[in-house]
Amino acid sequence: MSGKISKRRKERNMRVGFLTSGGDCQALNATMRGVAKALYEWDPKTEIIGVLDGYKGLIYGHCREMKPSDFSGILTKGGTILGSSRMPFKEMRTPDENGLDKVKAMKDNYYKWKLDCLVVLGGNGSQKTANLLSQEGLNVIGLPKTIDNDIWGTDMTFGFQSAVDIATNVIDQIHTTAASHGRVFIIEIMGHRVGWITLHAGIASGADVILLPEIPYDIDVVAKAIKKREKEGKNFTIMAVAEGAISKEDAALGKKELKKKQAEDAKIYPSVAYKIAAELKERTGQEMRITIPGHTQRGGSPVAYDRVISSRLGAAAARLIEESKYGFLVAFKGNEIVPVPLAEIAGRLKYIDPHGSIVKEAKALGISFGTKD
């Protein structure tokens, strides 16, 4: 940090708002700590305002002034000390039940609290709203939070590696019982639209089959992979399945038809894992078991990797504030931290490339993705 304080800073203390939005994850607290510690190093008189419960707090005026002690001892703490909520971007321009203009309310509270900058820790939807506020004239900096690792413009998001480690550990534990009882185990991993967690956890745990939203599967090909293992004397199969995994038949449907089909499936199967299990049992005759780690993938203490990148991202965000550079997502690229315009990343998801190197390498290991190639 340069330690330089601008003329504006001499007039009053810098006031920075912190907001955590969307689903919680590991390292939210660690990232806020990184921003705060770097800001206090720059100027001990910096004032930090914690916006409570995500964008709801910004809309309805709920916040609290924070002290340096609030950021002590939270590096390893999961969740978020500010609370969070989900406020869909598509509803931001829609007045609430009392006719309140949400965007105007957020702007009014920003100015009421005399903020110089708002730091938004959130995923895709949260960063879309951050970009909206930036376009409305507010000073905003985004930090890439999501276990899904699907934010465009950054190689890595904080929370992802912690979720991968949890999912990997679950699959590791399943291996012994699967082998002992000669069953097919389907572990359903978080990821509605992208399958980064499933892909990484599947490779790390030695899964035999990995099914992802980006690679529509052929159930007959999956059944063939299970039968092949049986012929080779392997009496069990481990499948890592993303909760958004989709069959090639469903993937060919239009949006309305797909939504209708999924609604019909939901009446029969609690989730995609149960549907796949039923179809595979019919085709292979093998016993099927399903494990769903669910929200455990979001919980607990962040792993060391996440603590490191969240600290780095936080310090880099503080540097942007010091330099009065706003309207950026603080991104992680090629082991370096770089600012990427919010307007460039808002509304874009980072999908797995079905023909990318990591998929090719997984296939080279004998992992089936439910496709013929």
N, C-alpha and C positions, 0 to 999 in steps of 0.2 A: 504494500500500500504506500502511496506517496505521502500521505499525511497532510496534504494541502487542504485547506478549508476555504471555500469560496466566500466572496463578499456576502452573498445571500446567507451563507451559513453563520456568519458573524452576527447577523440580525436576530436569529433565533435558532434553536436546535433543530436538526434534521428529524422529521417524523416519518417513520416507515411502517406501513401496515403489512402484517403477515396474514395470509388466508390459506387454509387447507380445504380443498374441495373434492367431492366425489368419494369413491370407496377408500377406506383407510388402507395403509400398508406399512410395512417396516421402513424405517429410516426417514419418515416424515419429521419426527422430532430431531433426528440427527442433522437433517438438512437445515431446519430452522436454526438450530444451534450454530451451524457453520456460518450462516448469514449473520446472525447476531454477534458472534464472537469477532468476526472480521469487522463488522460495523463499529463495535465498541473499541477495537484496536485502533481503528481509524480516528474515531472521536468518541471518548467515553460518555459524552453528553447526548449521544444519539438517543432519541426516544422511539420506542417500538410499541406499536398498537396491535394487539392480537384481536383479529376479527373472529368472533365465535360462530361455530357451526357453518363454516363455509360461506357461500354466497347469500344464504339466508340471513346471516349476521350483517352482511354488507347492505342488504335490502332493508332490513328492519332495525338497523342501528344498534346491534349488539356487539360490544367490544370491551376490552379491558386493557389498561396500560400495563406493560410488562417491565420487569426489572432484570438486570443481569442474572440474579439468582434463579429466575425462572428457567434459564437455559443451562443450569448446572445439573449434572447427573442424568441428562436425558439422551445422551449419545446412544445408549443401548436400549432405550425404552421404545416399545412398539406403539402403534396407534398414533394419535395426535393429541397433544395437550390442549389444543384449541377446539377440538370437536370438528365434525365434518357433516356434510349432507349432500344429497344429490339434487341438483337443480338443472334439469335438462336445458341445453342451449336453445332448443326450438321453442321453449316456453318463456324465454327471457323478454321477448317483445310482447308477450301476452299479459295484460293486467291481471293482478291476483283477484281473489273472490270479492275484495272490497274496492276494486277498481284502481288499485295502486299501480302506477307506472314503475316497473321494477328497475329499468335502466336509469330513469331519472332519480329514483330513490338511491341507487348505488352511487351515482355521481354526487348527489346532495350530501350523503354521509361522508364520502371521500373528502369533500371540501369542508364539511362541518368539523371533521376531526383534524383538519389542517394537515393532511398527509402530503408529503412530497413525492411519495412513491408507494405503490401497492405490489407486494411480492405474492404471486399466486403459485401455490404448490398443488399441481393437479394433472389429470390426464387429458385426453383429447377434448372432451366436452368442456372441461374447465378452461383449457387454453383457448378454445373458441370464444368463450365469454371474455377471457383476458384480452384477446385481440379486439373484441367488440368495444371494450372499455378503452383500450388504447386508441382506437379509431374515434372514440367519443372525446378524446383529448386528455385522458388521464395518463399519468406516468406509471407504466406497468412493466414488470419483469416476470417471466414465467420460469418455473422450475419443473422438470419432467418427472412426474410421479405416476407410476402405475406398475403393478406386478406383471402386466401383459406385455410390456416392452414394445408397444405398438405406436409410439409417438413418432411422427415423421420428423426427420431432421436430426435425430440423435441416435447414436449407436446403442446407447444403453439408458435405461431409466432406473432410478433408485427404487428398490423394492423387488425388482425382477429376480435378482440372484437369490435373494432370501426365499422367495416363493419357489424357485427351482429347487433349492436345497431341501425344502420341506416335502415337495412332491417326489423328489428323488428318494428321500428317506422312506416315504410311504411305500414306494414300489420295491425298494430294497427289502423291506420287512415282509412284503407279500411273497417274494421269491421262495422262501423256505417252505411256507405252507402250501404254495402252489405245487412245488416239486414233491412234497410229502404226500399230497392227496391226488396228484395227477389231474389237475383241473385247469380250465382256462380262466384267468383272472383279468377282468377289465377294470382298470383304474381310470376314473373320469377326472380329468384335470381342468382347472379353470381356463377359460378362453372361449368367449362366444364367437368372436369374429376373426381372431388370429390365434395361431397355435404355438407361439414361441415357448411358453412354459412347457407344454406337452412335448415339443420337439427336443428341447434341451434335457428335460428330466427323463424322457424316454431313452435318449442316447446314453445319458449318464448312468442309468440303472440297468442297461442291457435289455430293454424291452424288445420283444420279437416283432411286434406290430405297433405302428404309430399312425393314428388317424387324426387328420387336421382339417380345419375349415377351408384352408386354401387348396387342399388336394382331395376332391370328391372321391370317395371310395366305392369299389365294386365289392359287395358283400360276398360274392362267389369267389373272388380273388382272395379275400381274407380267409374264407373257409378252406381254400386250397392251401394257404400258407400253414394253417393249423394242422391239416391232414399230412402235409409234407413233414412237419416236425414229428408227428406221430409215427410215420413210416421210418424216420431216422432214429426211432427209439427214445424220442423226447416226449414224455407223457404229459407235459404241461406247456402252457403258452402265456406269456405276459403281454398284455395289450395296454398301451397308454393312449387314451382317447380324449381329445379335447371336447368340452361340453358343447362346442359349436360344430363338431364333425358332421359332415353331410354326405349322403349317398349321391352317386352320379345321377340317379333318377330324380332326386329332389333338386339337385343343383341345376337341372335342365328346365325346371319350372319357372314361370314368371313370378314376380313378387307376390301378387295377390293369391295365385294358386299355391305358392309355397307356404304362405302364411296360413291358408286354410288347411293345408296338409299337416303342418306342424301342430295346429290346434287339434286336429283329429288324433294325431299320434299322442298328444299330451293327455288325452282321455284314457289312453291305454297304458302308456309307459311314463313313469315318473321323470325320466330323462333319456337322453340318447343312448346311454350305456345299456339301459334295460331293453331298448329296442334292438340294439346290435346283439345283445346276449340271446334274445329270443330267436332272432333270425339265424344265428350261428349254431344254436342248440339243434334247431331243426335240420341244419345242413350237415353237422358233424356228429351229432349224438353225444358230444362231450358235456360234462358238467360245467356250468358257468357260475362264476361268482363275481360280484361287483363291489368295488370299494370307491367311495367318494370322499376325499379329504376335505372338500368344500372350503369353508372360510378359514380353516387352519392355515391355508396357504397365505393368508393375509396377516396372520398373527405372529406374536412373539418378537423376540429381539432380532434386529437386523444382523446379518452375517458380516464378517470383517470387510468383505469386498464392498458391500453397500455402505458401510460406515465411511470407507475411504472416499468413494465417489460422491457421496452426499456431502461430506465435508468440503471436498474440492468444488463441487457445484455451488455450495453455499458461499464459499469465499469468493468465487468468481462473480456471483450475483452482487455481492457487496462492492466489488470493484466497479461493476457497471453503474451502481448507484453513486459511488464516489465520482465517477466520470460523467454523471448525468446522461447516461446512454440508456434510453428506455424503448419499449416496444419490442423487446427481444426475449426469446427462449434461451436459457443457458443450456447448451447442448454438449454432449460428450461425443467427440469424433476422433478416431484414431489415437486414443489415449490422451487427447488434448481437449481442453474446454474452450468452446467457441460460441459466440452469440449468433443466433439464427433469428431473422425477423419473424415475429408472431404471425404476420400476414402470410408468410410463406408456408407455415406448418399447420395453421388452423384448418380443421376439417379434413386433414389428410391422415390416413392410417398407414402404418408401415407393415405391410403383409410379408409373409414368407414367400419367397420365389420358388414355385414348384420345381423349377429347373436350376435352382441355385446350388452352389457348391456344397453347402451343409447337407442338403437333401441327397445329393449325389453320393456324398461320402457315407451317409447313413445307409443308403441302399447297397453300397459296396460292402458294408458290414453284414449284409443279409437281412436287414430290417425291411419289412413289408409296409408299404403305405396304402395297401389296398388297391393298387393299380397294376395293370398288366406289364408296364415297362419296367 
